[in-house]
Amino acid sequence: NAGVTQTPKFQVLKTGQSMTLQCAQDMNHNSMYWYRQDPGMGLRLIYYSASEGTTDKGEVPNGYNVSRLNKREFSLRLESAAPSQTSVYFCASSLMVEQPQHFGDGTRLSIL
Amino acid sequence: EDQVTQSPEALRLQEGESSSLNCSYTVSGLRGLFWYRQDPGKGPEFLFTLYSAGEEKEKERLKATLTKKESFLHITAPKPEDSATYLCAVHPNTGGFKTIFGAGTRLFVKA
């Protein structure tokens, strides 16, 4: 039982490059989320998808886009990476919005 | 402004030395408060959900409690394997979905 799977686990980009982070869950959850985690700060919500076909902005959406490809998959895209986007990115899912969330193991992204 | 503050930032205990972690929150109504455990290099793992003041939940050596302004995670007779970062998250009662995480408490338990 894989739970929430994120790819890649590590990535280094140059400023201005684009990239898509992939996330898939196998728990038949309706809601999915993207967070970033920075040292000394709590997890911050970037975007979420309450159900298949819907996406909404979270606390820090600028510079990111998302796609809920189907019920299982939720991707995060950086169109033009900036050093301020260096962070650890976590994808999570839950049965419904506001239910306990299950997290992947993160993507460690460095932008030079 | 909605806010979640966890204290202390770091806590060092000897094996068997019980203690508590604090999560203080200032939100416009509470839909739910969640505790997670995060090991290095891993994503957070769900521990407890609390919904109303006075509620308590227990799991092995951990017990979570909730008041109107804060939550405590009590650790009884901790073991080295309890070493991790413990995160508190709050879902405030807003018009849409919102989640606010605290910065976490790093717990070190020495044998």
HADDOCK unambig.tbl for C-alpha pairs under 7 A between the chains (distance, minus, plus):
assign (segid A and resid 40 and name CA) (segid B and resid 103 and name CA) 5.93 0.50 0.50
assign (segid A and resid 41 and name CA) (segid B and resid 103 and name CA) 4.77 0.50 0.50
assign (segid A and resid 42 and name CA) (segid B and resid 101 and name CA) 4.97 0.50 0.50
assign (segid A and resid 42 and name CA) (segid B and resid 102 and name CA) 4.85 0.50 0.50
assign (segid A and resid 42 and name CA) (segid B and resid 103 and name CA) 3.93 0.50 0.50
assign (segid A and resid 42 and name CA) (segid B and resid 104 and name CA) 6.92 0.50 0.50
assign (segid A and resid 43 and name CA) (segid B and resid 101 and name CA) 5.57 0.50 0.50
assign (segid A and resid 90 and name CA) (segid B and resid 43 and name CA) 6.99 0.50 0.50
assign (segid A and resid 98 and name CA) (segid B and resid 91 and name CA) 6.93 0.50 0.50
assign (segid A and resid 100 and name CA) (segid B and resid 46 and name CA) 6.61 0.50 0.50
assign (segid A and resid 101 and name CA) (segid B and resid 46 and name CA) 6.83 0.50 0.50
assign (segid A and resid 102 and name CA) (segid B and resid 45 and name CA) 6.73 0.50 0.50
assign (segid A and resid 102 and name CA) (segid B and resid 46 and name CA) 6.91 0.50 0.50
assign (segid A and resid 103 and name CA) (segid B and resid 43 and name CA) 5.34 0.50 0.50
assign (segid A and resid 103 and name CA) (segid B and resid 44 and name CA) 5.99 0.50 0.50
assign (segid A and resid 103 and name CA) (segid B and resid 45 and name CA) 6.88 0.50 0.50
assign (segid A and resid 104 and name CA) (segid B and resid 43 and name CA) 5.46 0.50 0.50
assign (segid A and resid 105 and name CA) (segid B and resid 41 and name CA) 6.96 0.50 0.50
assign (segid A and resid 105 and name CA) (segid B and resid 42 and name CA) 4.58 0.50 0.50
assign (segid A and resid 105 and name CA) (segid B and resid 43 and name CA) 4.37 0.50 0.50
assign (segid A and resid 106 and name CA) (segid B and resid 42 and name CA) 6.88 0.50 0.50
assign (segid A and resid 106 and name CA) (segid B and resid 43 and name CA) 6.23 0.50 0.50
